[in-house]
């Protein structure tokens, strides 16, 4: 089983790297890596971002829609 904290940390690091990337190719690469970590988090046996009945999640890395969407 993967360490959920590790996955969460790596996803956040890649999101920060994407935000601070100096060119579009690097930005896309970091976004893809972050998306990969997000997918692994969703598949983790201890769901951290499971959808509630109202469609929200216990944790949203974009609470103010800064990145244009939710995890």
N, CA, C and O of each residue as an XYZ file, in Angstrom:
284
protein
N       0.850     -1.174      0.000
C       0.000      0.000      0.000
C       0.895      1.236      0.000
O       1.909      1.286      0.695
N       0.500      2.227     -0.789
C       1.263      3.463     -0.874
C       0.975      4.362      0.327
O      -0.108      4.316      0.911
N       1.951      5.164      0.676
C       1.809      6.111      1.776
C       0.988      7.309      1.283
O       1.432      8.054      0.410
N      -0.194      7.484      1.840
C      -1.093      8.552      1.410
C      -0.465      9.924      1.635
O      -0.612     10.809      0.792
N       0.220     10.115      2.736
C       0.847     11.413      2.995
C       1.893     11.748      1.938
O       2.018     12.899      1.520
N       2.642     10.736      1.511
C       3.636     10.948      0.464
C       2.953     11.403     -0.828
O       3.399     12.354     -1.470
N       1.871     10.720     -1.204
C       1.158     11.069     -2.428
C       0.613     12.497     -2.362
O       0.713     13.252     -3.329
N       0.043     12.858     -1.228
C      -0.491     14.212     -1.055
C       0.618     15.258     -1.163
O       0.444     16.294     -1.805
N       1.748     14.982     -0.534
C       2.877     15.917     -0.571
C       3.392     16.081     -1.993
O       3.617     17.202     -2.450
N       3.580     14.964     -2.692
C       4.111     15.033     -4.056
C       3.146     15.752     -4.997
O       3.575     16.509     -5.868
N       1.853     15.519     -4.826
C       0.882     16.213     -5.669
C       0.999     17.722     -5.467
O       1.034     18.477     -6.438
N       1.060     18.163     -4.215
C       1.166     19.593     -3.927
C       2.467     20.172     -4.474
O       2.476     21.289     -4.990
N       3.571     19.422     -4.366
C       4.840     19.904     -4.911
C       4.749     20.101     -6.427
O       5.224     21.103     -6.961
N       4.140     19.145     -7.104
C       4.017     19.266     -8.559
C       3.087     20.404     -8.954
O       3.327     21.075     -9.958
N       2.032     20.632     -8.182
C       1.161     21.772     -8.462
C       1.921     23.088     -8.320
O       1.746     24.002     -9.126
N       2.756     23.180     -7.301
C       3.566     24.387     -7.116
C       4.574     24.547     -8.245
O       4.781     25.653     -8.746
N       5.200     23.445     -8.646
C       6.162     23.513     -9.752
C       5.472     23.924    -11.043
O       6.028     24.690    -11.830
N       4.271     23.423    -11.264
C       3.520     23.810    -12.469
C       3.201     25.298    -12.434
O       3.337     25.987    -13.445
N       2.788     25.786    -11.301
C       2.440     27.202    -11.166
C       3.652     28.100    -11.422
O       3.516     29.189    -11.980
N       4.829     27.642    -11.014
C       6.033     28.460    -11.120
C       6.891     28.126    -12.335
O       7.989     28.664    -12.471
N       6.421     27.260    -13.212
C       7.195     26.864    -14.391
C       7.415     28.065    -15.305
O       6.563     28.946    -15.422
N       8.580     28.077    -15.949
C       8.938     29.212    -16.799
C       8.522     29.037    -18.252
O       8.598     29.983    -19.037
N       8.085     27.846    -18.615
C       7.632     27.659    -19.997
C       6.461     26.676    -20.029
O       6.289     25.883    -19.103
N       5.669     26.727    -21.079
C       4.466     25.892    -21.161
C       4.742     24.388    -21.114
O       3.951     23.637    -20.544
N       5.839     23.945    -21.700
C       6.143     22.508    -21.707
C       6.403     22.005    -20.292
O       5.914     20.943    -19.908
N       7.165     22.758    -19.525
C       7.442     22.367    -18.141
C       6.160     22.401    -17.322
O       5.924     21.521    -16.493
N       5.330     23.420    -17.554
C       4.065     23.533    -16.827
C       3.188     22.308    -17.088
O       2.627     21.731    -16.156
N       3.072     21.917    -18.346
C       2.256     20.740    -18.686
C       2.817     19.469    -18.058
O       2.063     18.623    -17.577
N       4.140     19.338    -18.062
C       4.763     18.143    -17.476
C       4.446     18.043    -15.990
O       4.094     16.971    -15.497
N       4.569     19.152    -15.282
C       4.274     19.136    -13.845
C       2.783     18.930    -13.585
O       2.411     18.269    -12.616
N       1.936     19.484    -14.432
C       0.493     19.260    -14.276
C       0.146     17.791    -14.481
O      -0.678     17.238    -13.752
N       0.771     17.158    -15.470
C       0.521     15.721    -15.688
C       0.973     14.896    -14.488
O       0.279     13.969    -14.072
N       2.132     15.232    -13.936
C       2.599     14.513    -12.751
C       1.617     14.706    -11.591
O       1.291     13.748    -10.889
N       1.153     15.927    -11.389
C       0.189     16.201    -10.314
C      -1.099     15.429    -10.541
O      -1.676     14.897     -9.592
N      -1.556     15.361    -11.781
C      -2.766     14.600    -12.092
C      -2.572     13.117    -11.814
O      -3.496     12.439    -11.365
N      -1.374     12.615    -12.078
C      -1.073     11.219    -11.778
C      -1.135     10.942    -10.284
O      -1.680      9.926     -9.853
N      -0.574     11.850     -9.500
C      -0.656     11.692     -8.046
C      -2.097     11.790     -7.572
O      -2.508     11.038     -6.688
N      -2.876     12.710     -8.149
C      -4.289     12.846     -7.766
C      -5.052     11.557     -8.058
O      -5.899     11.143     -7.266
N      -4.758     10.927     -9.182
C      -5.421      9.657     -9.519
C      -5.046      8.567     -8.523
O      -5.895      7.776     -8.113
N      -3.775      8.526     -8.133
C      -3.344      7.528     -7.144
C      -3.998      7.786     -5.790
O      -4.321      6.843     -5.068
N      -4.194      9.056     -5.443
C      -4.869      9.395     -4.191
C      -6.318      8.916     -4.234
O      -6.822      8.352     -3.263
N      -6.985      9.146     -5.369
C      -8.385      8.709     -5.504
C      -8.520      7.193     -5.398
O      -9.518      6.694     -4.877
N      -7.526      6.463     -5.887
C      -7.582      4.993     -5.851
C      -7.108      4.420     -4.519
O      -7.238      3.218     -4.287
N      -6.570      5.244     -3.656
C      -6.029      4.764     -2.382
C      -7.145      4.116     -1.556
O      -8.272      4.611     -1.551
N      -6.841      3.011     -0.856
C      -7.887      2.326     -0.090
C      -8.473      3.135      1.067
O      -9.533      2.786      1.588
N      -7.809      4.189      1.466
C      -8.339      5.073      2.503
C      -8.667      6.400      1.835
O      -7.866      7.334      1.888
N      -9.831      6.495      1.210
C     -10.140      7.676      0.390
C     -10.096      8.964      1.194
O     -10.669      9.064      2.280
N      -9.420      9.919      0.648
C      -9.252     11.212      1.290
C     -10.141     12.256      0.634
O     -10.544     13.237      1.259
N     -10.438     12.026     -0.635
C     -11.231     12.988     -1.394
C     -12.524     12.367     -1.899
O     -13.028     12.747     -2.955
N     -13.051     11.429     -1.160
C     -14.311     10.802     -1.566
C     -15.408     11.850     -1.627
O     -15.462     12.761     -0.801
N     -16.266     11.713     -2.600
C     -17.379     12.646     -2.755
C     -18.431     12.399     -1.687
O     -18.782     11.258     -1.388
N     -18.922     13.482     -1.123
C     -20.034     13.419     -0.177
C     -21.336     13.441     -0.976
O     -21.324     13.625     -2.193
N     -22.448     13.254     -0.289
C     -23.751     13.244     -0.949
C     -24.038     14.573     -1.655
O     -24.717     14.594     -2.681
N     -23.520     15.685     -1.108
C     -23.768     16.995     -1.718
C     -22.768     17.337     -2.822
O     -22.822     18.429     -3.386
N     -21.847     16.405     -3.137
C     -20.876     16.618     -4.204
C     -19.564     17.223     -3.738
O     -18.621     17.309     -4.523
N     -19.477     17.644     -2.484
C     -18.241     18.221     -1.967
C     -17.290     17.109     -1.537
O     -17.648     15.932     -1.555
N     -16.086     17.490     -1.156
C     -15.096     16.546     -0.655
C     -14.568     17.053      0.684
O     -14.611     18.254      0.950
N     -14.061     16.134      1.543
C     -13.508     16.569      2.826
C     -12.303     17.497      2.646
O     -12.034     18.349      3.493
N     -11.578     17.321      1.532
C     -10.396     18.139      1.275
C     -10.436     18.591     -0.170
O     -10.623     17.777     -1.074
N     -10.263     19.877     -0.392
C     -10.201     20.423     -1.736
C      -8.935     21.254     -1.828
O      -8.818     22.263     -1.132
N      -7.976     20.858     -2.674
C      -6.739     21.625     -2.765
C      -6.931     22.993     -3.411
O      -6.027     23.827     -3.367
N      -8.099     23.233     -4.012
C      -8.387     24.510     -4.655
C      -9.649     25.120     -4.055
O     -10.639     25.284     -4.769
N      -9.649     25.461     -2.769
C     -10.876     25.936     -2.130
C     -11.407     27.234     -2.731
O     -12.596     27.530     -2.611
N     -10.547     28.003     -3.368
C     -10.991     29.267     -3.934
C     -10.957     29.225     -5.453
O     -10.951     30.265     -6.112
N     -10.934     28.014     -6.007
C     -10.954     27.787     -7.448
C      -9.781     28.465     -8.138
O      -9.909     28.923     -9.274
N      -8.635     28.535     -7.461
C      -7.456     29.213     -7.986
C      -6.966     28.546     -9.256
O      -6.581     29.234    -10.202
N      -6.972     27.244     -9.298
C      -6.452     26.504    -10.443
C      -7.531     26.196    -11.463
O      -7.258     25.503    -12.443
N      -8.721     26.677    -11.274
C      -9.762     26.479    -12.257
C     -10.537     25.184    -12.114
O     -11.260     24.805    -13.036
N     -10.412     24.499    -11.000
C     -11.166     23.267    -10.837
C     -10.864     22.596     -9.525
O     -10.010     23.049     -8.763
N     -11.553     21.536     -9.267
C     -11.356     20.768     -8.034
C     -10.546     19.540     -8.354
O     -10.387     19.157     -9.513
N     -10.039     18.932     -7.307
C      -9.225     17.729     -7.479
C     -10.040     16.554     -7.931
O      -9.499     15.464     -8.121
